[in-house]
Amino acid sequence: MSTGNPPVRRASYRWVILSIATLAQTAACFFVQGIGAIAVYIQADMALSALQIGALVSAAQLVPLVGLLIAGELLDRFSERLVVGLGTLVVGIALSVAMLAESYWAMLLILIVVGAGYSTAQPGGSKSVAAWFDRSQRGFAMGIRQAGLPLGGALAAVTLPLVAVTWGWRASFLVGGMVAILGALIFMLFYRAPADVLPATRATQGSMRNVVSSRLAMIREPAMKQIMASGISLISVQYGILVFTVLYLHSRLQMDVLQAATLLFVAQAAGVVGRIALAAWSDRCRSRYFPVIVCMAAVIVGLGVLVWLPLSSPFMLGCLMAWLGFFGFGWYGPWVAYVAESAPPDKTGFVLGLAMAINQVAIVSVPPLLGWMLDMSGSFLPGWGLLIGMTLLGLVLTSQRRGGSDESDRV
């Protein structure tokens, strides 16, 4: 079953698809990825603890625990144009309403609704790109598309604090909502399905019980175990950097909030470059997964420098944040290309949704956990140490089974 405009054959149109998929991703994640940049203002105005700030960030990531699985299944049955477009519209409308929330709990509830719409953006855009590009260019294209996430965060890190200072932090929600609505409308207007990709039919979908059973059985596959180990560790690092960098620099170095947000922008901008460059590199590697292993090793080094070496020079801090951004955000480009290629052709949407849903466990739990550790210890050291330990464990687990080519890495 399909909804939307008829398929098109023009080879050049894949670049239009890549552009609008990247734009939709950037728009959908603009506020979700940028909320850490205004966390200081929200915390001060509402007298929140670090745990509550972490929970606020996690609220938008709660529904995707299940929503990504549902979105993935819908993407295998319906047009990406409908699923991604409507989901991103939900993000925009909910964020626009959130500026009216008077209490912490009301804001928390609205951000949960934001998460429901946000569930469609990641697997939907990835499936769109995977369908339009063959393997020789898929990593590069996927990297550009996945760069939308740190790009949205980078733009938000620059924009949202200025909006908060000028009009108040609540106005930042409205700006985020308008950006999401614009991205949704552009995606729905220009998206087309490729002519040679047919949607699933009801005859092949089977009963719901059989569908759920066969889909969840994929978790036991070796490739999925590798995807899970690397994804959980690196997404934890990504959100640790995203949510607590500004607070860390403001607390440890007494740095001005806008200056600290600028360094977060540096990390996000480097992440944009990293997602494209590392994914393009994966097109030329014997193993699509090797760049992900490199990212895990590089992140361990970067976090170690952040925690244990004295950092007083703005230049050195900028270089370190660029390093952490390039590898700590850039890993997602080759990782999601590897996930897409590991999936059976008729289950690409669900496998992407499944892998991203597993990552959501870390996205939801890690920010509040890091906040709680900060509240209890009064130090950022335990939290950064936890992220280093998780990444080291992920590196050990995933490096052990490497040695074959990607041809055998199938879910």
FIDO-191578 format. One record per residue (C-alpha): chain; x negated, y, z. Coordinates in pm, 1 decimal. Each point is the difference from the previous one (the first is absolute). Example, Ala and Ser with C-alpha at 12.3 -4.5 7.8 and 13.67 -1.06 7.14 Angstrom:
BEGIN
SITE_chaine_u_v_w
SITE_A_-1230.0_-450.0_780.0
SITE_A_-137.0_344.0_-66.0
//
This chain:
BEGIN
SITE_chaine_u_v_w
SITE_A_0.0_0.0_0.0
SITE_A_-137.6_341.1_-86.7
SITE_A_97.1_360.2_39.2
SITE_A_-139.4_301.2_-180.7
SITE_A_-116.9_106.8_-342.1
SITE_A_-91.4_-258.4_-265.9
SITE_A_-357.8_-132.4_-23.0
SITE_A_-253.5_175.2_-221.9
SITE_A_-292.2_-138.7_-197.1
SITE_A_-229.8_296.1_-46.7
SITE_A_-344.9_-87.8_137.2
SITE_A_-72.7_362.6_82.9
SITE_A_302.6_13.0_228.6
SITE_A_-186.1_-201.2_262.6
SITE_A_-188.9_317.4_90.5
SITE_A_329.5_176.5_56.7
SITE_A_103.9_-286.8_226.0
SITE_A_-328.8_23.7_188.5
SITE_A_44.7_374.9_45.4
SITE_A_354.3_-14.1_132.1
SITE_A_-70.8_-302.6_221.0
SITE_A_-293.3_187.8_153.8
SITE_A_212.3_312.3_42.5
SITE_A_280.9_-198.6_165.5
SITE_A_-248.1_-160.1_240.1
SITE_A_-155.5_337.7_82.1
SITE_A_340.5_156.9_60.8
SITE_A_136.5_-287.4_209.2
SITE_A_-300.9_-17.9_230.8
SITE_A_-73.6_374.7_15.3
SITE_A_154.1_53.6_342.4
SITE_A_-40.5_-355.5_133.6
SITE_A_-375.0_15.1_-61.1
SITE_A_-28.9_363.4_106.1
SITE_A_179.4_0.5_333.2
SITE_A_-328.8_-55.4_182.4
SITE_A_-115.8_343.0_-118.3
SITE_A_277.2_172.4_197.0
SITE_A_5.4_-244.3_293.5
SITE_A_-172.9_255.4_224.0
SITE_A_280.9_253.5_-53.3
SITE_A_275.9_-256.5_56.2
SITE_A_-173.3_-134.7_310.3
SITE_A_-42.7_345.5_153.6
SITE_A_351.2_124.8_-78.7
SITE_A_182.4_-312.7_117.8
SITE_A_-245.2_-92.9_281.9
SITE_A_-62.8_-348.0_-139.7
SITE_A_-258.8_-256.0_104.4
SITE_A_-246.0_-157.6_-243.8
SITE_A_212.2_-317.3_15.2
SITE_A_309.9_195.2_-105.7
SITE_A_-188.3_162.2_-288.0
SITE_A_-115.1_-343.4_-115.2
SITE_A_358.1_-128.8_22.7
SITE_A_123.0_296.3_-204.6
SITE_A_-237.7_-94.6_-279.6
SITE_A_97.0_-366.1_27.9
SITE_A_372.2_77.2_-17.0
SITE_A_-18.4_65.0_-374.6
SITE_A_-182.4_-331.9_-38.3
SITE_A_239.7_-213.5_205.5
SITE_A_271.1_-85.0_-254.8
SITE_A_-256.3_-99.8_-267.5
SITE_A_-81.7_-305.7_213.4
SITE_A_313.4_-147.2_-157.2
SITE_A_70.7_267.8_-259.5
SITE_A_-307.5_-85.3_-206.5
SITE_A_117.8_-360.2_-34.8
SITE_A_345.9_116.2_-106.1
SITE_A_-147.0_259.2_-236.3
SITE_A_-228.9_-261.6_-153.7
SITE_A_291.4_-233.8_-65.7
SITE_A_209.9_283.6_-144.2
SITE_A_-286.8_93.2_-231.0
SITE_A_-0.9_-352.1_-142.7
SITE_A_374.4_32.7_-69.9
SITE_A_60.0_365.5_-90.1
SITE_A_-173.5_286.6_-177.4
SITE_A_-286.6_175.5_176.0
SITE_A_163.0_322.7_-114.8
SITE_A_301.8_-62.6_222.2
SITE_A_-175.8_-153.3_301.7
SITE_A_-289.7_246.7_25.8
SITE_A_204.4_303.9_-98.6
SITE_A_278.5_-50.1_251.7
SITE_A_-242.5_-98.3_275.3
SITE_A_-206.3_314.8_-45.1
SITE_A_318.6_208.9_-0.3
SITE_A_83.8_-148.0_340.4
SITE_A_-343.7_111.2_125.0
SITE_A_57.7_354.6_-120.5
SITE_A_351.6_37.7_137.7
SITE_A_-89.1_-148.0_340.4
SITE_A_-305.4_224.3_40.0
SITE_A_206.9_304.9_-88.6
SITE_A_249.3_-95.0_271.9
SITE_A_-282.1_-66.8_251.0
SITE_A_-87.1_367.9_26.2
SITE_A_333.5_46.0_179.5
SITE_A_-77.5_-262.7_266.7
SITE_A_-16.1_156.4_344.5
SITE_A_-125.9_-297.0_200.5
SITE_A_-288.7_-242.2_-27.6
SITE_A_239.2_-295.9_-21.4
SITE_A_203.6_155.6_-280.6
SITE_A_-318.2_59.8_-196.6
SITE_A_-107.8_-357.7_66.5
SITE_A_330.1_-132.0_-134.9
SITE_A_-15.2_212.3_-314.9
SITE_A_-356.3_-113.3_-71.2
SITE_A_123.1_-359.3_18.1
SITE_A_241.4_86.9_-283.2
SITE_A_-293.4_154.6_-188.0
SITE_A_-173.3_-336.1_28.9
SITE_A_293.1_-177.3_-164.3
SITE_A_-40.6_210.9_-314.3
SITE_A_-379.4_-9.9_16.0
SITE_A_12.9_-381.1_-23.0
SITE_A_65.3_18.5_-374.3
SITE_A_-285.4_230.6_-101.4
SITE_A_-301.6_-224.1_56.2
SITE_A_106.6_-329.8_-160.4
SITE_A_213.7_174.9_-262.5
SITE_A_-273.1_219.7_-140.2
SITE_A_-252.5_-283.8_15.1
SITE_A_230.8_-235.3_-189.3
SITE_A_63.6_268.7_-262.3
SITE_A_-371.0_42.6_-67.2
SITE_A_-72.3_-374.5_8.9
SITE_A_266.4_-56.3_-267.3
SITE_A_-134.8_266.3_-237.0
SITE_A_-378.0_-70.4_18.6
SITE_A_-191.8_-318.4_-79.4
SITE_A_-280.9_-134.3_216.2
SITE_A_-277.2_191.7_-178.3
SITE_A_145.6_331.9_117.3
SITE_A_228.1_-105.4_283.4
SITE_A_-244.3_72.0_282.2
SITE_A_-79.6_347.2_-132.4
SITE_A_369.3_79.7_-53.2
SITE_A_96.7_-143.2_338.0
SITE_A_-274.2_203.5_164.0
SITE_A_133.1_321.3_-152.3
SITE_A_351.8_-87.4_106.2
SITE_A_-107.3_-95.2_352.6
SITE_A_-197.3_324.0_21.8
SITE_A_339.5_163.1_35.6
SITE_A_9.5_-98.2_366.1
SITE_A_-320.1_175.2_116.5
SITE_A_68.7_277.2_-250.4
SITE_A_333.9_61.6_168.8
SITE_A_-171.5_-11.3_336.7
SITE_A_-275.6_236.1_-114.5
SITE_A_247.9_253.2_-134.9
SITE_A_202.7_-31.4_319.0
SITE_A_-309.3_47.0_218.6
SITE_A_-55.8_335.7_-168.1
SITE_A_361.7_107.8_-43.1
SITE_A_188.7_-113.1_310.2
SITE_A_-219.6_173.5_263.5
SITE_A_31.2_327.7_-193.4
SITE_A_376.7_-43.5_-17.3
SITE_A_8.1_-82.9_372.1
SITE_A_-202.2_310.4_91.4
SITE_A_204.1_228.2_-224.7
SITE_A_357.7_-125.6_45.8
SITE_A_-24.4_-257.5_278.9
SITE_A_-63.5_-372.4_-11.4
SITE_A_367.3_-79.9_-70.1
SITE_A_-27.4_172.1_-337.5
SITE_A_-262.3_-262.0_-90.4
SITE_A_274.3_-262.2_-4.4
SITE_A_198.8_200.2_-255.0
SITE_A_-304.8_45.4_-222.0
SITE_A_-64.3_-374.3_14.4
SITE_A_363.5_-68.6_-89.4
SITE_A_-2.2_229.4_-302.0
SITE_A_-320.1_-159.9_-129.6
SITE_A_152.5_-349.6_28.4
SITE_A_321.3_100.7_-176.9
SITE_A_-196.8_153.6_-287.9
SITE_A_-208.4_-317.0_-38.9
SITE_A_312.0_-218.8_-0.6
SITE_A_173.0_201.7_-269.2
SITE_A_-304.4_0.7_-229.3
SITE_A_-45.5_-378.5_36.8
SITE_A_366.0_-72.3_-74.4
SITE_A_-4.1_230.9_-301.7
SITE_A_-310.0_-137.4_-173.8
SITE_A_-36.3_-365.5_105.7
SITE_A_52.7_-268.7_-265.8
SITE_A_-50.7_-376.0_17.3
SITE_A_-253.1_-162.7_-236.9
SITE_A_167.7_-187.6_-284.9
SITE_A_-178.2_-330.6_64.4
SITE_A_90.6_-29.9_370.9
SITE_A_340.6_-154.8_62.2
SITE_A_183.8_20.5_332.5
SITE_A_85.3_-313.3_192.6
SITE_A_331.5_-165.3_-80.6
SITE_A_246.4_-135.7_247.9
SITE_A_-72.1_-352.0_-123.9
SITE_A_-363.3_26.3_103.8
SITE_A_65.4_175.9_327.5
SITE_A_165.9_-296.6_168.3
SITE_A_179.4_2.0_334.4
SITE_A_-101.8_254.3_261.7
SITE_A_-120.0_-274.5_235.7
SITE_A_-228.0_-150.3_-266.6
SITE_A_-127.4_344.3_-96.1
SITE_A_-91.6_90.4_358.0
SITE_A_-160.2_-339.7_64.4
SITE_A_-214.6_4.5_-314.1
SITE_A_-104.2_360.4_52.8
SITE_A_-105.9_-37.8_363.5
SITE_A_-192.2_-319.5_-83.8
SITE_A_-249.3_226.8_-179.4
SITE_A_-141.8_110.7_336.6
SITE_A_-175.3_-337.4_32.8
SITE_A_-193.2_39.9_-325.3
SITE_A_-379.5_62.6_35.3
SITE_A_11.6_317.2_-207.9
SITE_A_275.7_144.3_219.8
SITE_A_-197.2_-78.4_316.4
SITE_A_-291.4_195.0_-142.7
SITE_A_229.9_284.5_-100.8
SITE_A_145.2_8.9_352.2
SITE_A_-333.8_0.6_184.7
SITE_A_-149.2_282.6_-204.2
SITE_A_321.8_199.0_-28.8
SITE_A_79.9_3.9_371.3
SITE_A_-351.2_103.2_104.0
SITE_A_-47.4_271.6_-261.2
SITE_A_349.9_146.6_29.5
SITE_A_-58.8_28.0_375.7
SITE_A_-315.6_200.8_-65.0
SITE_A_180.0_215.0_-255.9
SITE_A_278.6_96.6_237.3
SITE_A_-237.6_43.1_292.2
SITE_A_-192.7_255.9_-204.7
SITE_A_317.9_155.5_-133.4
SITE_A_175.7_51.8_332.9
SITE_A_-279.6_63.1_248.8
SITE_A_-281.3_173.9_-190.2
SITE_A_135.4_350.7_57.5
SITE_A_70.7_-74.8_366.5
SITE_A_-345.8_-156.6_38.9
SITE_A_-190.7_288.6_-156.4
SITE_A_211.5_256.1_186.4
SITE_A_-58.1_-178.2_332.3
SITE_A_-363.2_-111.1_-31.3
SITE_A_-149.3_297.6_-183.5
SITE_A_254.2_265.3_104.6
SITE_A_48.8_55.0_-371.1
SITE_A_273.0_231.0_-125.3
SITE_A_304.8_-196.5_-120.0
SITE_A_-14.7_144.2_-351.4
SITE_A_-371.4_-81.3_-26.9
SITE_A_64.3_-355.7_120.4
SITE_A_287.3_-31.5_-250.0
SITE_A_-240.3_113.4_-272.5
SITE_A_-231.1_-290.1_86.9
SITE_A_299.4_-233.0_-18.8
SITE_A_65.6_147.5_-344.1
SITE_A_-360.1_-87.3_-94.8
SITE_A_64.3_-360.8_104.1
SITE_A_326.4_-14.0_-194.3
SITE_A_-154.4_155.6_-310.3
SITE_A_-287.9_-249.3_14.6
SITE_A_263.9_-272.3_31.8
SITE_A_155.0_114.4_-327.6
SITE_A_-337.8_-38.8_-172.5
SITE_A_-61.7_-329.3_178.9
SITE_A_325.7_-159.8_-109.1
SITE_A_-70.5_78.0_-362.9
SITE_A_-373.9_-74.7_-1.7
SITE_A_17.1_-321.1_204.3
SITE_A_295.8_-132.3_-199.6
SITE_A_-176.4_79.5_-328.8
SITE_A_-308.4_-179.6_133.9
SITE_A_216.7_-302.9_80.1
SITE_A_90.8_-23.4_-372.0
SITE_A_-366.4_-77.1_-67.3
SITE_A_-70.5_-226.1_297.8
SITE_A_3.7_-377.1_-33.6
SITE_A_223.6_4.4_306.0
SITE_A_272.3_263.2_25.7
SITE_A_-28.7_-36.3_377.5
SITE_A_-370.3_83.0_43.5
SITE_A_50.4_380.9_28.5
SITE_A_238.0_-63.1_291.7
SITE_A_-277.6_-183.7_185.6
SITE_A_-233.5_294.0_-65.5
SITE_A_261.4_237.1_144.4
SITE_A_27.4_-198.4_322.3
SITE_A_-376.9_8.5_51.8
SITE_A_-18.1_373.5_-80.0
SITE_A_284.3_83.7_239.8
SITE_A_-173.6_-178.1_286.5
SITE_A_-311.8_208.4_-59.3
SITE_A_196.5_325.4_-29.0
SITE_A_200.7_-50.6_318.2
SITE_A_-317.3_-92.8_185.8
SITE_A_-158.6_329.7_-104.3
SITE_A_314.1_193.1_96.8
SITE_A_6.6_-151.2_348.6
SITE_A_-362.8_-33.5_102.5
SITE_A_-207.9_261.7_-180.4
SITE_A_0.3_369.7_98.5
SITE_A_178.7_200.6_-266.9
SITE_A_-41.8_376.8_23.1
SITE_A_-67.1_103.1_-359.9
SITE_A_313.6_79.5_-205.6
SITE_A_-182.0_-132.8_-307.4
SITE_A_-74.3_-333.8_166.1
SITE_A_356.4_-23.8_124.1
SITE_A_126.1_71.7_-350.1
SITE_A_-222.7_-271.9_-146.4
SITE_A_114.8_-249.1_262.0
SITE_A_367.4_75.8_-59.7
SITE_A_-55.2_-34.2_-375.7
SITE_A_-163.0_-340.0_59.0
SITE_A_285.1_-118.4_222.1
SITE_A_256.7_132.6_-245.7
SITE_A_-164.3_-153.8_-307.2
SITE_A_-15.1_-348.4_152.3
SITE_A_263.3_22.1_276.7
SITE_A_271.8_119.1_-241.5
SITE_A_-156.8_-109.7_-330.8
SITE_A_23.2_-373.2_76.2
SITE_A_369.6_-2.8_-90.0
SITE_A_-58.7_40.8_-373.6
SITE_A_-184.8_-328.9_-64.4
SITE_A_194.9_-175.0_276.5
SITE_A_342.6_62.5_-151.8
SITE_A_-128.3_-91.3_-348.2
SITE_A_-121.5_-329.7_147.1
SITE_A_340.7_-56.4_162.9
SITE_A_184.6_64.8_-328.9
SITE_A_-222.7_-241.1_-193.0
SITE_A_30.7_-268.8_268.4
SITE_A_379.1_-4.5_-36.8
SITE_A_203.9_-218.1_-237.3
SITE_A_127.3_222.0_-285.5
SITE_A_365.4_-33.3_101.6
SITE_A_-71.5_74.4_366.9
SITE_A_-234.4_297.4_-27.7
SITE_A_240.3_237.9_173.9
SITE_A_57.8_-231.2_294.2
SITE_A_-368.1_-88.6_49.5
SITE_A_-90.4_369.8_0.0
SITE_A_281.8_65.5_246.7
SITE_A_-105.7_-295.7_217.9
SITE_A_-365.4_107.3_17.0
SITE_A_97.3_358.8_77.2
SITE_A_256.4_-112.3_259.3
SITE_A_-271.5_-195.6_180.9
SITE_A_-211.8_315.4_-0.1
SITE_A_295.7_181.7_155.0
SITE_A_-45.4_-203.0_317.8
SITE_A_-330.5_180.0_49.7
SITE_A_133.9_335.4_-122.0
SITE_A_282.0_-11.8_255.9
SITE_A_-198.7_-138.1_292.2
SITE_A_-346.9_154.1_-29.3
SITE_A_77.1_375.6_37.3
SITE_A_200.2_-48.5_324.7
SITE_A_-262.5_-246.2_125.8
SITE_A_-281.4_246.3_-65.8
SITE_A_206.5_272.9_165.6
SITE_A_62.5_-218.5_305.2
SITE_A_-371.9_-83.8_27.5
SITE_A_-78.8_371.3_-16.3
SITE_A_258.5_81.5_268.8
SITE_A_-130.3_-274.8_230.4
SITE_A_-374.0_57.6_-42.8
SITE_A_-14.7_369.2_-83.2
SITE_A_-248.5_-94.1_-272.3
SITE_A_16.3_-74.7_-372.0
SITE_A_-280.9_-258.1_30.7
SITE_A_220.3_-305.3_77.6
SITE_A_221.8_72.3_-302.2
SITE_A_-284.8_48.8_-245.7
SITE_A_-166.7_-311.3_145.1
SITE_A_318.1_-200.4_-63.0
SITE_A_6.4_108.2_-365.6
SITE_A_-365.4_-95.6_-44.8
SITE_A_64.0_-342.0_155.7
SITE_A_307.4_-66.3_-217.2
SITE_A_-187.2_91.5_-317.7
SITE_A_-297.5_-214.7_93.8
SITE_A_230.7_-295.3_60.3
SITE_A_173.6_58.9_-334.1
SITE_A_-338.2_15.4_-174.7
SITE_A_-111.5_-329.7_151.5
SITE_A_326.2_-179.2_-77.9
SITE_A_23.9_113.0_-362.5
SITE_A_-368.6_-36.1_-86.6
SITE_A_-2.1_-367.2_99.5
SITE_A_218.4_-118.8_-289.1
SITE_A_-147.4_211.5_-278.8
SITE_A_-198.0_-168.9_-271.1
SITE_A_256.5_-89.4_-264.0
SITE_A_140.2_220.0_-270.4
SITE_A_333.0_174.6_17.2
SITE_A_150.6_-254.5_-237.4
SITE_A_54.8_-237.4_294.0
SITE_A_131.9_269.0_234.2
SITE_A_369.5_-42.8_-57.7
SITE_A_284.4_35.6_249.7
//
